[in-house]
């Protein structure tokens, strides 16, 4: 969530933020985990960060590929997500790729003469899809969306 990014940008611990905002440490942990926050909690946090409350309720759903976090991403991940900045289209693309690969495999429309070639292409297709899915999972795990 944006609270964690703002806190880390200022090099504050969760405990420091809790003290400055007049909130409990557990409240800060819950907010950073993405749990809903009361309006009073949001007002306190906005005051500490000197930003508008609406900024705290915005959802971060795009990758900032110019951020320091993104610069430390392994090359295989950045190449795998080339052209994607948002999580939802990336997830939908993985599902679509898997569906198309399964349909191709189940259809068996390549015939007897080209079976080996089709299996080779299908294998490469599934490896590429797996790579893409792994890149999406890596960014999900690091909470970089």
Rosetta blueprint (number, residue, H / E / L):
1 X L
2 X H
3 X H
4 X H
5 X H
6 X H
7 X H
8 X H
9 X H
10 X L
11 X L
12 X L
13 X L
14 X H
15 X H
16 X H
17 X H
18 X H
19 X H
20 X H
21 X H
22 X L
23 X L
24 X L
25 X H
26 X H
27 X H
28 X H
29 X H
30 X H
31 X H
32 X H
33 X L
34 X L
35 X L
36 X L
37 X L
38 X L
39 X H
40 X H
41 X H
42 X H
43 X H
44 X H
45 X H
46 X H
47 X H
48 X H
49 X H
50 X L
51 X L
52 X L
53 X H
54 X H
55 X H
56 X H
57 X H
58 X L
59 X L
60 X L
61 X L
62 X E
63 X L
64 X L
65 X L
66 X L
67 X L
68 X H
69 X H
70 X H
71 X H
72 X L
73 X L
74 X L
75 X H
76 X H
77 X H
78 X H
79 X H
80 X H
81 X L
82 X L
83 X L
84 X L
85 X L
86 X E
87 X H
88 X H
89 X H
90 X H
91 X H
92 X H
93 X H
94 X H
95 X H
96 X H
97 X H
98 X H
99 X H
100 X H
101 X H
102 X H
103 X H
104 X H
105 X H
106 X H
107 X H
108 X L
109 X L
110 X L
111 X L
112 X L
113 X L
114 X L
115 X H
116 X H
117 X H
118 X H
119 X H
120 X H
121 X H
122 X H
123 X H
124 X H
125 X H
126 X H
127 X H
128 X H
129 X H
130 X H
131 X H
132 X H
133 X H
134 X H
135 X H
136 X H
137 X H
138 X H
139 X H
140 X H
141 X H
142 X L
143 X L
144 X L
145 X L
